[in-house]
Structure formats: structure tokens, C-alpha cells
Amino acid sequence: MAVVLIAVIYLYISPYCKYVIQGNSRPADAVESFKDDWYLIGGFSGEAGEEFSFLKQNNRNLSTDIKGYFINDTIYCFVPQNTNVSRLRASFTFDGKVSVDNKLQISGLSSLIFTDTVVYSVKNGPTTKNYSVIILKSELPTLQIDTYDEERVLAKVRYVGGTLRLYDTESGYAQQVLPVEIRVRGNSTASLPKLPYKFKLDSAKSLSGLTPSTDYTLLANYYDPTMTRNTLAFAIAEHLGMDFVPESHMVDVIINGEYCGVYCLTTQVDVSSASVDITPITESDTSGEALTGGYLLELETRIYDDMTNAFFTSSTIPVRIKSPSLPTKEQTEYIQNYLNEFESCLYSEDFTYNGKSLEEYIDFESFAAMYWTNEIMKNTDFPVPMSYFVYKDRGGVLSAGPVWDFDIAAGNIMERPDAMDPTQWLSTDTTWYGRLLENEDFNRCVRDMYYENKAWITALPQYTDELISSVEPVQNNNFIRTYIGLNERLFSTEDNDFYKDVSFLEEYLTLRLEWIAQNVDDLENRVVTTE
């Protein structure tokens, strides 16, 4: 049965696991090879191998090398806000004699003012080619990571060491300088032009005002041209009262002098005071009360790639144990049996099992908040399921959360007409919820939560406006570097137009919320009366 389910799920999700790049090549140790669907329109070298950079050894006001990004005959250089560019010495490799305003330029020696566009002329025999150099400054905090020996960060299985510098938007100096280890993270997103990352510090530190943590994630939001869907989902879950919601902050990211784009900096989903703040379970907790928690689980279809710490429930829901990272046999058996007992209760005729009711297995409020966050955003990953977290604290019941991974939610997937349709329920027949909504008490909890928060939910498009306004000033820099190119564009609109994508999102949410308001009472019709 499980094998059949895996095959069906693979066929369902395989269209969404192919998004990679053509053009710039990656070394053999990369997570996956790039394919033909994605492409970039530039690179950190020109078509004929030209290079342009500002090296820190030649520029005392720089803390890292800044590499120029070539798009045709324009070279973009991305630097933190308030970087002094009044006098910079450029290093370059061009085939020919290089000049600016008819003045000879020597690589690494000639100093110029770069407050405005500077045009370099390269004369090779009878031909002259001009390159426009443009300095782009960040309007966000800038997270800069320099790895040791400039080792490239391309693998999921191995951390690369280095130094992290975090610049605020006011000073030209790094506010924090910390040792760091970084690697690639993600599933399908790990093979995109704009890679997502996970990094860890040697001790808990607060970055950009987030709760101090040792483990952080950089969400690339490459699938989402508005760069806001994940943050919007976090806000919904927090307002609906979920206990553990990822904190986040937008930052610009530079790695080894290469500008990577705008990222969502957030704490890693794990058992910690900065994320899922429950009692950690240790290797010695193998009996009694200690064995009951805390566990962090991920309902994740893609466990067929790696069955480590993974199992299927009695109803074939795929589950991976995220914490503890190395569960004992007793711990694995306990949490698997707990989920199986919950399902026995859920699918029983009267919602009881061994004398226990449904509320003695799960927390209704968190499961209702999870339902509404995914339903409002119409998150197509949720029913599969993908990136669906639940946790169980010591002595407690199973709770839903944190919410995660909404970049292809809210209609952002053209290959799925049903997902782009802002009407109809998404989650009512999937991953436990079809049966949960047949339970009178849970159904009432879901409907009550909606009406208690209706005013805020109805105003969600206005909140989206505020979120968009924080991203709008930096979107141009992001899309110069990480242009979303497709042979057949997958997401939202067919144009690479930030403002069209924003309009689509706002219109989609408006129509979605109108439909929910008109149909929320119909959920009561799903209740099944038990004797």
C-alpha cells in the first residue's frame, strides 16, 4: 500500500521538482545538475571571459571583494548601504586597451568615483566596446559571508566554514562579525539559480532583531516573484494564535563577493528556544514520562528519497522525525504508535479509541490555525503533504506547526488551474482534515476561529500592501541578479514584471477571502453525527 502511495505522490509532485538552470555551470559536487527549464541572463564573467571586481586588498573601505555581474554590456556591482564609493580601484580582465573618458586605466591601480555610472571603453584593434559599470546599494540589512579560501557553497551534505558580517542600513560598518558554517538547504529549491541556505553560529546570537539562535535559514523565495508569500503566511499563523511561528526579516545576501539577491532570514525550524520551544528529548529518554516528548515531526512526501528516521502512519501519511535527530528505537516506536492511535481515534465511528476522545490526542486550536493559514493561502503543498510540521511536547498532545513553505501558494503555479482558481476548498479532504471536519467539536472550532478573526482576515489585502511596500524598493536589485527566466513560465503571470505579480497576488487574495466568507458556513454541513 505504501509503495503504491509513493508512486502516486511522485507522479503528483514531479512537475514541481524540475526547476533548474541553463547557462552558468556548476561543479560536480553540486546537489543536482542543472537542467533546461531555468536560465539566468547574466553571470559574474562576460561572454568572452571578461571580469570586473573591486578587491578589498586594493580598497581599504571594503571588507570583502565585490564581483561585477555582467548583463550584456552592463556590469552591476552590489554593495552594502553607505559603502563609500567615492574612490574605488577596479580590477578587471578585458581583451584590449582600457580607458575611461580617454584616460588609460590600469587594473588594481586606477582610482575612480563610482557615485554615477562609469563607462569603460575597451579598444582592440579597430573595434571599441563600451561597458557601463553601475554600483547598486542595498536598502536592506546586508548579510555578507566570506568562506575560507572562497570555497563555493553548493552542497547540502557538508557545511563550509567562514565569517559572517551583518551590516545595518545606517552605518557603513559591520554591526556583527561572527564565525559561521553554511550549506545549501531545501528540496526542489536546492537546484535553482538562487540557492537557499542554512547556516549555524557557534553560539546563539540575534540577527536583525530575531530571537537569538544558533541555526538560521535563508529562504530564497525564488518561486515567488513578490518575495512575500512566506512572510504573509507567517503573519496569518501568528494572528490566529499559533504558539510557534518563524520570525523573519528581509536581507540582502553577498557570498564571497557575489551578490545573491534578497532573502528571507528566519530561524531554522527545530526544537529550540528560538523556534519550537518544547522540552528537548535526549537519547536516555526511553521510558515513562520522558519518552512522551518533545518530538518535532515533518509530514513530507519526499521521504522516499531518504527513509532515515522516517515511517508511514497506519493511513500511509509519510512522516519524518526531525527532533530528536537520532531517535532511539523506543522513541521511534512511541511516536509512531501515538500517531497510529490518533488515526484509530480519528477514523473510528464515534471519534474515540481505548476510551480517549479526539481532543485527548490533538490540540484543536493549533490544527484549526494550520487549516486556516493553508486554506486562506490555498497552499498546494499542504494536501500532498510537504513541509507540514507537527510537534508533541512532553506529557502533551499533538499540535500543528510551525507553518512553512508557501512560495507556490496563493495561485502561484500556472501548471495547476485548480490552484490558480481562488474559489473552492483545498484542504477539506486531505491529510486528516477531511475526517477532522466531520467531527462536530473540531468543525465548530474551525468556524469559530474564522469568525473571531474575520475582521483581520478580511483586511489581509491591506496588510499585503504594507508587506509589498517593504520589498518594492529592493526588488529591482534582486531581479537583476536572479531574473526568473523560464522557457515556459510557471508562476502567476507570464511576464517578468514585479508589479503585475503583486497585482495578481492582491487580486487573488481579495477573491479568495470573498469566496471563503460566502462559503464558511457550509463547512458545518460536513459534520457527521455519531450515536
N, C-alpha and C positions, 0 to 999 in steps of 0.2 A: 504494500500500500504506500509506504514512504517513498519507494523508488518511483512509483507512478506519479506521486505528487511532485517530486523533484523535477521529473521530466516535463510535467505540465507547467510548473512555475518557470522553468528555464525558457520554455517557448514563450511565456508571457513577458518575461523581462528582457530577453535577449536583444530586442530592438534598442533598449536603453543602455546597453553595455558596450557600445561600439565607437564612442565618440573620441577620436584621437586626431592626430595631426599629420599633415604632409608639409614638406618644406624642410625646416630645420631638423637635423637628425639628432638622435640621442645615442649615447654609448650603450654598449652591450649589457651593462649592469643595470639598465633601467628596468622599472617594474614590468612594463609591457612595451612591445614595439608599437610605433605609431602606424595608423592605417590611413585611409584616403578621404575620410569624411570632413576632417577639420583642417584648416590651414591658417597660418599667420601671414600677414602681408609685409613683414619686415624681419629684421634679425640684428644681432649685435656685430655683424660684419656686412659689408656691401656685397653686391653681386660678383665683383671681381676680387674679393678678399680684402677690401679696404677696411681699415679700423680707425676708430677715433675714441679717445678717452681723456679723462683728467686723472692723473695718477697722484695719490696722496704724497708720494715722495717728492713730487715737484710742486705741490700746493699745500702750504702749511695749514690752510684753513679747512682742509678736507680730512676726514677721519677714515675714509675708505676710497678706493678707486671708483670713479664714475665712468661707466662704459656707455658709449653712444649707441643709440638704437637707430638703425638705418631703415627708412621707408622711402624707396626710390632715391631722390636726391636731397632728402631732408634727414638730418641727424638730430635726434631728440636725446637730451641728457636730463635725467631726473635727479633732483637733489632735495634734501630736507628744506623745510621752510626756513627763511632767514639765513640760508647759506650765503656767505659773501662771495659774489661772482664778479666783483669789480675788477679783479686781476687774477686771471687763471692762465696756467700754462697747459696747452693741449698737447697730447702725444698722439701721433697719427701715422698711419701707413697708407700712402697713396702712390700710385704709379705716375710720377711726374713731378714737375716743379710746383710747389705750393705757395700761394700768396693770398693776402687779404688787402684789398684796396691798393694793389700793385706793390705791396711790401712783402718781401720774402719772409716765409715762416719756417722756423726750424723746430722740428718735433721735440717737445720736452723743454724748450728754452724760451720760445717767443711768448710774450705775455700780452693778453688782450682783455678788453672789457666785454663781458657777455650779458650785460643787462638787457640788450636788444639782440635781435637776430644778427649773427655774424656769417658772412658769405665767404667760404674758402674757394679759391679758384685753383684747379689742378690742370696745368698745361703739359701735354705730352705730344711733342711734335707740333703739327699744325692744329691739333684739337685742344679745346679747353672745356673742362666740365666744372660746373659750379655746385657746391654743396652748402645748403643753408643749415647752420647749427643753431638750435633753439634750446635754451635752458628752461625746463619746466619745474616749478617748485610745488611741493606738496602743500595742501591746505589742511592736512590731517596730521596727527602724530605719525612719525615715521619710525618704523621698526627696521633696523639695519642689522643684518647678520653677516659676519665675515667668518668663513670656516677656515680651519688651519690648512695652509698650503692651497687655499682656494679650491678645496675638494668640492666637486659638484654634489648636490643633494638630489638624488634620483631614485633611491631605493626605499622600500617600505620596511625592510627587514633589518636595517642597520642604521644606527644614529651616526651623525657626523658632528664632531666637536668644533667649537668656535667661540666667538664673542658676540654678544647681543648688545646693541646700543639703541636706546629709545629716546627719540627727540620729540619734544612737545612743539606746539605751534607758535610759541612766543620767542624762545631763545634760539640761538644758532648752535647750542651745545647739547650734547647728550645728557639727559637727566639721569639715566641709569646705564651703567656698563657692567654686564654680567656674563659669567661663563655660561655656555648653552650647549645643548646637544639637540640636533634637529634631524628629522627624517620625513619622507613622504607618507601621507596617510590617505584613507579613502578607498573606495571600491572602483566603480566606473570612473570616478573623478580623478583617480590616480594615473590615468592615461590621457589627460587633456593637456593642451598647451599651457594652461595656467594651473600649476600643480598646487594641491592643498598640502599643508604641512602640520606636523605635530612637533612640539619642542618641549624640552624639560630643563628646568633650572636646578642648581644644586641645593637650593633651599626655597621655601615658599616666599614669593615676592608678589607685590601688587603691581600690575602693569596697566597703565591708562585708567587707574581707578578701580579696577576689578578686584574682587576678593583675593587676597594672597593665595597663591597656588604654586606648586612645582611643575604642573603639567598644563600646557596650553595648546590650543588648536588654532590654526589659521585657515578659515573657510574661504575658498577661492570664489565661491558664488559664480563660477564660470557659466553654468547653465542658465543663470538668472540675469538677464541684461539690465534689470533695475537694481540688482545687488541688495534688495531689501526684503525678499520673501522670508528668509530665515529669521531676521530680526523681528519682522511683523508677527510671525508665529510665536516667537518667544514672548512678545508683549501680550498676545491673546492668552497664552497659558498662564502668565503671571497674573493678569487681571482676573482670570477665572479661579485663582486660588491654588494653583499647583504649588506644592511645597518646594520643589527643586526645579528651577528654570535657569538655563545657561545665561550668565551675564555676558555682554558683548560690547565691543567698541570697534568702529571702523578705523583702520590704519593703512598707511602706505607701506609697502614692503620692498626692501632692497636687499638682495643676497649677492655677496661678492661683487658689489658694484653694479649688478644688473637689476634694473627696476622690474619688479614682478607684477605690480598692479595694486589695486585696492582690495584689501582683505577684511574679513570679519574676525577680529581677535576675540576668542572666547575660551573659557576654561574647559578642559577636557572632561567628557562625561566619565566619571569614575566615582568610587567611594572615597570621599574626602570632605573636609570642611568647606571647600570651595565649590563643591558640586553636589553629589548625593550624600548628604551629611547623616549617615546612619552608622550603626556600630560595625566596625570592620570585623570580619571573621578571619580567624587565624588557622594555621594548619593543625593546631592542637584542639580546636573546637569541633569535636567529633561526636558529642553526646549531650543529652539533656537540653537545657535552655540555650546553651551556647551554640548548639547545632542549628537553631532556628533562624539565625541571621547574623549579620546582614548580607544579603545577596543582591547583586545587580545583574539583571538578565537582559539580553537583547533578542527580540523576536526578529529573525533575519533569514530570509530565504536563501541567501548566498552561502549558508554554512556548508553546502555541498562542495564548495571549493576546499574547505578545511574543517573536518569534523572534530578538531581538538576542542575539548570542553563543551561539546555540543550534543544535543539529543532532540528527539521528536516527542511531543506530548502524545497522549492517547488519541487525540483528534488530529494528529500529524502536524501540529504547529511547530515550525523549526525554532529552536532556542539555543542561544549560546550563553554560557556563564561568563560574564565579564569580570565579576569580582565575587569570590576570590579568583585571582589569575591562575592559581594552581590548585583547584579544588581537590579535596581528598575523595576517596570512593564513598565514604559516608555522607559527605556534603552533597555530592552529585546525586546520590540516591535520595537524600532527603528532599532536595528542591524539586527533583523530577516527580517524586511521589506526591509532593504538595500540589504541583500543577495538575497532576492526574486526578487527585481528589477534588480539586476545584472544578475541573471539567466534568467529573462524575456528578457533582452537585449541580453544575450549570445545565447539563443536558438531561438531568432526571426530570421525571414528570412533575414533581412538586417543588423543585429547586432546593432539595435537601439531600444530604449524604451523611450517613452514620450519625444522624441526629443533629447535624450542623446546617445552618442556613447559609445562603449565598454571602451575606454580609459578614459571616464569620471566616470567609476566605479572601474577600477582596474589599478594598476601600472604594465605596461608591462614588464619593466626591472626586477623587483623582481620576477614576475611569471616565466619569462624565466630562471632566475638563479635557482629558485626552480626546474624547469623542468630539467635543465641540471645536477644539483647535484644529483637528484634521478635517472636520466637516465644513467649517467655515472656509478654510483654505482649499478644500477639495484636493487633499494631498493624495496623489495616485500611488505613492509608495506605501501608504498606510494599509490598504487592504491586502497587499501581497503576502506577508508583511516585509517591510525593510526598515531598518533603523528605528524600531519600535521598542522602547525601553520600559521595563517594569522593575520594581525592587521590592524586597521584603526585609524589613528591619527585624532585629531580634525580638521575639515574642509578639510580633505584629502580623498583620495580614498583608496580602499582595497589593501593592499600589502601582499606579501607572505614572510614568515619567522617567526622566525628563523628555520633553518633545525634542525632535531632532530631524534635520534633513528635509527642508521644504523648498528647495530650489526649483523643482519642476511642479510645484503646486500652483493653485490659482490660475489654471488654464494654460500653463507654460509648457505645453507639449503638443505640437501640431499633429503628431502621429496618432493621437488619441482624441478623436472628435468627441467622445463621451466626456473626457476630462476638460475639454475646452468649452463644453456646454455648462453655463453657470447654474443650471437647474438640476434637479434630481438629487437624491441622497446617494452618498458614496459609500459610507461605512456600515449601513444598516444590516448588511448580510455577510459581513466578513469578520474574521479574527475575533471570535467570541461575541461580537456586538449584535449579530442577528438574534442570537438567543438571549443575550442580556436585555435587549429592548422588549423581549416578551415577558420579562419579569416586571410585575406591577410596581414594585418599590424602586427598582433601578430606572424604569421608564419615567416615573414621577420625578426622580432626582434629576434626570436629564432635562426634562421640561422646566422644572423649577429653576435650574441653573440658568437656562436661557432667559426666562422672564426676569429673574433677579438682575441680570446683566444686560438686558435688552437695550437700554439707553446707550450704554457704552458700545455695545456691538454695532448698533445702528450708526454710530458716529465713527466707525472704523475707517471709512474712506478719508475723513478729515485727519485722523492720526497718520494715515498713509501719506497724506500731503506733507506733513511735518517730517516724516522719515525721508521722503524723497528729497526734500529741500536740503537735508544734511548731506546727501550723496551728490546732488546735482553739480556743485562746484568742482568735484573731483572726477566725475565720470569721463571727462574728455581725456585726462591723463591715462586713466585705466584702459580705455578702449583704443588709444593709440598703441599701447603696448600689447594688449590682449584682445585684439579685434576678434569678434565672434564670427568667423567665416565658415560657411557651410556650402557644399555643393547643392544640397537641398536643406535649407534652414529648418531646424527642428522646432524652435521655440517661439511662441507668442505671435510675432509678426514676421513678415518675410523680409523686412528691411532692417539694416543695422542702424536703427535710429532710436536712441535712448528715449526721446520724448514720445515717440509712438508706443514704445514698450511700456512707458509709465502710464500713458493714457489707457492702454489695454488693461493693465492691472487695475487701475482705479475703476474703470467701467465694469470690469469683470466682478470685482468685489461688490460694487453697488447692486448689480443684477443678482449676484449670489445671495446677498443679505435680504433683498426684497423677496426672493423666492423662499428662503428659509422662513421669513416672517409670515408668509402666506400659508406655509405648509407644516409648521412646527406642531400644531395641534393634532395633525394626522398621525404623529408618532404614537399617540395613545392607542390608536387602532391596532397596533402591533401586540398589545398586551394579550397574553394567553391566560385565561382564568384557570386556576388549579383548585381542585377539591381538597 
